[in-house]
Amino acid sequence: MANLGESIVDFVVWPWVINSDYSDVTFNFTKAVKEAFDAEEIGIPFPQRDRYVFRAAPV
């Protein structure tokens, strides 16, 4: 585990591949993980902030 954030658990995976294959492997691995999460209905969290704006009453 690389990081435990406010709404994430951040993992780092370093594949052992030929340099010329690195981009394809990284993309395909990320795609496969996302598809597996979707199949299991696992959502990817994102930070969310609610902002409230209050205006002073006119004088």
N, C-alpha and C positions, 0 to 999 in steps of 0.2 A: 504494500500500500504506500503510495507516495504522499497522499494528503487526505486529511479528514477535515472537510470544510463545513460550512454552515448547513448546506443541504446536499452535500456530495460525499462520496467515497471515491477518491481519484486513484486509479491504478495505472501503473506504467508497465507496458509490455515491450520488451526489446527482442524482436525476432532475430534469429541467427540465419541470415540469408546472404546471397550474393548481392553486392552493392547495386547492381543494375536491376534487381528484382525488388528492392526495398520499398519503393513507392507502391507498386502493385500489391505486394503482400500487406503493407500497412492499410491501404484502402480496402482490400478484400476482407481483412480481419475485422476492421471497424464495421464494415457493412454486415458481416456475419453476426457480430455481437448485437448490432441494432436490430437485425431481423429476429434473432433469438429473443431479445427483450420484447419486441412487439408480439411475438407468438405467445409469450408467457404473460402478456399484458403488464409488463414492467415499464413504468414511466421514467423518463429522465427528468430529474428535478431541475428547477432553475430558481435563482434568487428572485424574490418578489418583494416589492416595497409598496405600501399604500401611502399616498400623499393626500392630505386634506388641506384645502386652502380656505381660510376664513377671511372674510372681508369685514372691515370695521363699518359700522352703521354710519351713513352720511350725517354730517354735523349740521 
